């Protein structure tokens, strides 16, 4: 068992003694001591108070040192960008937000990313050498293994662009890329649902996407397109043309532009009218919830999550959207699948993407393989 594997036992935040590590790993005391020594020299593990003594000197507790390194998390949307610096526990130390059009292309957008990360490091008093990894979420399909967007519909100039290589010109660290809804699912779980291993995050905005965490692992699919639920056919959309070129898609009747068009309003106005109790707006959003519920019911029957989280711009309309979703889901899903199911609004809100991008970077930087590579020569 390597130093990285021993470190994995301390990542859960529960302090342990060397004796406890020996018991859990089955390694010799001398081997555990050597692995812990490497981790302490790396700064990743530090003493944490004292354990209860059974006689004599109390044994020392060891735990993750969150301040050892930092990661950057970046959430890029269609018309906004948010970047943050986090410690190794995912606590955000500093963050910035800007109105930024993803259609401006990779050169302009990634220049903002580099400038923001550098500014955040300076404001937090951290050097470039303290940066362990950068996580970035993009508003389109992403091939996670290469970090390249693949035929993104609202991102001209980004198709197959090597985002990690571009960012690494400024920072010599691993750069992890995923689509926006996947990182939102990671952020929601990291910040508010840490004990939930089976959850689905539905983003309802210009597009409709789904991030799936099953058995505690994010499910991306073979080509990274798992969760593209906005183009599933729903009955009420028959004959309605979708921007993808097909007709009958969920997005065509329940996406933010469809709701705004039905009411002759902008998306923010739709949300404001619902909150003000406007009858027409409430009816449109409630029906959108029912349409979403058709697809969510399929997901619940097929994947059996314990929590479905609803986020995105339209989710700000609140309980009327969720009521429509629940109405259909509980009608069309198997009773056993819904017995303990919760359908809830996002608790992380606009910060879910930022938190998820940081969580993705942390998971990579603290993986056993990454720890082992960093410890070489110590």
Residue pairs with C-beta under 8 A, 6 or more apart in sequence:
1 25
1 27
1 31
1 35
2 35
2 368
2 371
2 372
3 35
3 38
3 39
3 371
3 372
3 375
4 367
4 368
4 369
4 370
4 371
4 372
4 375
5 25
5 368
6 21
6 25
6 27
6 32
6 35
6 36
6 39
7 35
7 39
7 44
7 45
7 64
7 366
7 368
7 371
8 366
8 368
9 16
9 21
9 24
9 25
10 16
10 39
10 45
10 62
10 63
10 64
11 64
11 366
13 63
13 64
13 89
14 63
15 48
15 49
15 51
15 61
15 62
15 63
16 24
16 61
16 62
16 63
17 51
17 59
17 60
17 61
17 62
18 29
18 32
18 33
18 36
18 59
18 60
18 62
19 29
19 59
21 27
21 32
21 36
21 62
22 28
22 29
22 32
25 32
27 35
36 45
36 62
38 375
38 378
39 45
39 371
39 375
40 46
41 378
42 68
42 371
42 374
42 375
42 378
43 65
43 68
43 69
44 64
44 65
44 68
44 69
44 88
44 366
44 371
45 62
45 63
45 64
45 65
46 62
46 63
46 65
46 68
47 60
47 61
47 62
48 61
48 62
48 63
49 61
50 58
50 59
50 60
50 61
51 58
51 59
51 60
51 61
52 58
53 59
64 88
64 89
65 88
66 87
66 88
66 89
66 91
67 87
67 88
68 88
69 87
69 88
69 130
69 131
69 132
69 365
70 85
70 86
70 87
70 88
70 93
70 121
70 124
70 126
70 130
70 131
70 132
71 85
71 86
71 88
71 131
71 132
71 133
71 134
71 135
71 358
71 361
71 362
71 365
72 83
72 84
72 85
72 86
72 117
72 120
72 131
72 133
72 134
72 135
72 358
72 361
73 83
73 84
73 85
73 86
73 134
73 135
73 136
73 354
73 355
73 356
73 357
73 358
73 359
73 360
73 361
74 81
74 82
74 83
74 84
74 113
74 116
74 117
74 134
74 135
74 136
74 137
74 354
74 357
75 81
75 82
75 83
75 137
75 180
75 183
75 353
75 354
75 356
75 357
76 100
76 102
76 109
76 113
76 136
76 137
76 138
76 139
76 180
77 102
77 139
77 180
77 353
78 101
78 102
78 103
78 139
78 154
78 206
79 99
79 100
79 101
79 102
80 97
80 98
80 99
80 100
81 97
81 98
81 99
81 100
81 109
81 112
81 113
81 116
82 95
82 96
82 97
82 98
82 350
82 351
82 353
82 354
83 95
83 96
83 97
83 113
83 116
83 117
83 120
83 354
84 92
84 93
84 94
84 95
84 96
84 120
84 354
84 358
85 92
85 93
85 94
85 95
85 117
85 120
85 121
85 124
85 126
86 92
86 93
86 358
86 361
86 362
87 93
88 132
88 362
88 365
88 366
90 190
90 191
90 355
90 358
90 359
90 362
92 351
92 354
92 355
92 358
93 120
93 124
94 120
94 123
94 124
95 120
95 354
96 116
96 119
96 120
98 112
98 116
100 109
100 112
102 109
102 138
102 139
102 154
102 155
102 158
103 154
103 155
103 156
103 157
105 156
105 157
105 158
106 157
106 158
106 161
106 163
106 166
110 163
110 166
110 167
113 136
113 167
114 167
114 170
114 171
117 131
117 134
117 170
117 171
118 170
121 127
121 128
121 130
121 131
128 171
131 171
131 173
132 173
132 174
132 361
132 362
132 365
132 366
133 173
133 174
133 175
133 176
133 361
133 362
133 364
133 365
134 167
134 171
134 173
134 174
134 175
134 176
134 361
135 175
135 176
135 177
135 178
135 183
135 356
135 357
135 358
135 359
135 360
135 361
135 364
136 163
136 167
136 175
136 176
136 177
136 178
136 357
137 177
137 178
137 179
137 180
137 182
137 183
137 184
137 353
137 356
137 357
138 149
138 152
138 155
138 158
138 163
138 177
138 178
138 179
138 180
139 152
139 154
139 155
139 179
139 180
139 207
140 149
140 150
140 152
140 153
140 154
140 155
140 158
140 179
141 149
141 150
141 151
141 152
141 179
141 224
141 225
141 228
142 148
142 149
142 150
142 177
142 178
142 179
142 224
143 149
143 150
143 223
143 224
144 176
144 177
144 178
144 220
144 224
145 224
146 162
146 164
147 162
147 163
147 164
147 175
147 176
147 177
148 160
148 161
148 162
148 163
148 177
149 155
149 158
149 159
149 160
149 161
149 163
150 159
150 160
150 223
150 224
151 159
152 158
152 159
153 207
153 243
153 244
154 206
163 175
163 177
164 174
164 175
164 176
164 177
167 175
168 175
174 361
174 364
174 365
174 370
176 360
176 361
176 364
178 220
178 224
178 357
178 360
179 209
179 224
180 203
180 209
180 353
181 201
181 203
181 209
181 210
181 211
181 227
182 211
182 218
182 220
182 227
182 356
183 211
183 352
183 353
183 356
183 357
183 359
183 360
184 201
184 203
184 211
184 311
184 346
184 348
184 352
184 353
184 356
185 199
185 200
185 201
185 211
185 212
185 213
185 218
185 309
185 356
186 211
186 213
186 218
186 355
186 356
186 357
186 359
186 360
187 348
187 351
187 352
187 353
187 354
187 355
187 356
187 357
187 358
187 359
188 199
188 201
188 309
188 311
188 346
188 347
188 348
188 352
188 355
188 356
189 196
189 199
189 213
189 359
190 355
190 356
190 358
190 359
191 347
191 348
191 351
191 352
191 355
192 347
192 348
193 199
193 307
193 309
196 213
196 306
196 307
197 213
197 214
197 215
197 216
197 306
198 213
198 214
198 215
198 303
198 304
198 305
198 306
198 307
199 213
199 305
199 306
199 307
199 308
199 309
200 210
200 211
200 212
200 213
200 296
200 299
200 303
200 305
200 307
200 308
200 309
201 210
201 211
201 213
201 309
201 311
201 346
201 352
202 208
202 209
202 210
202 229
202 292
202 296
202 308
202 309
202 310
202 311
202 312
203 209
203 210
203 211
203 311
203 312
204 254
204 255
204 256
204 288
204 292
204 310
204 311
204 312
204 313
204 314
204 315
204 321
205 255
205 256
205 312
205 313
205 314
206 255
206 256
206 257
206 313
207 230
207 251
207 255
208 229
208 230
208 250
208 251
208 254
208 255
208 292
208 312
209 227
209 228
209 229
209 230
210 227
210 228
210 229
210 299
211 218
211 227
212 218
212 219
212 226
212 227
212 303
212 305
213 219
214 303
214 305
219 226
219 227
220 226
221 227
229 250
229 295
229 299
230 249
230 250
230 251
230 255
231 242
231 244
231 246
231 249
231 250
231 251
232 249
232 250
232 295
232 298
233 248
233 249
233 250
234 248
234 249
234 250
234 253
234 254
234 291
234 294
234 295
235 294
236 253
236 287
236 291
237 247
237 248
237 249
237 250
237 252
237 253
237 291
238 247
238 248
239 247
239 248
240 247
240 248
240 249
240 252
240 253
241 247
241 252
242 248
242 249
242 251
242 252
243 251
243 252
244 251
250 291
250 292
250 294
250 295
251 258
252 258
253 288
253 291
254 288
254 291
254 292
255 314
256 267
256 270
256 312
256 313
256 314
257 267
258 288
259 267
259 270
259 284
259 285
259 288
259 314
260 266
260 267
260 269
260 270
262 284
263 269
263 270
263 273
263 280
263 281
263 284
265 273
265 281
267 313
267 314
270 281
270 284
270 285
270 314
270 317
271 313
271 314
271 316
271 317
273 280
273 281
274 281
274 282
274 285
274 317
274 318
274 320
275 317
275 318
282 320
285 314
285 317
285 320
285 321
285 324
286 320
286 321
286 323
286 324
287 324
288 314
288 321
288 324
289 320
289 321
289 322
289 323
289 324
289 325
289 326
289 327
289 328
290 324
290 325
290 327
290 328
291 324
292 321
292 324
292 325
292 328
293 324
293 325
293 326
293 327
293 328
293 329
293 332
294 328
294 332
296 308
296 325
296 328
296 329
296 343
297 328
297 329
297 331
297 332
297 333
299 305
299 308
300 308
300 329
300 333
300 337
300 338
300 341
301 333
301 334
301 337
304 337
305 341
306 340
306 341
306 342
307 341
307 342
307 343
307 344
308 325
308 329
308 341
308 342
308 343
308 344
309 344
309 345
309 346
310 321
310 322
310 325
310 343
310 344
310 345
310 346
311 345
311 346
311 348
311 349
311 352
314 321
315 321
315 345
315 346
318 345
322 343
322 344
322 345
325 343
326 343
329 338
329 341
329 343
330 338
333 341
346 352
348 355
364 370
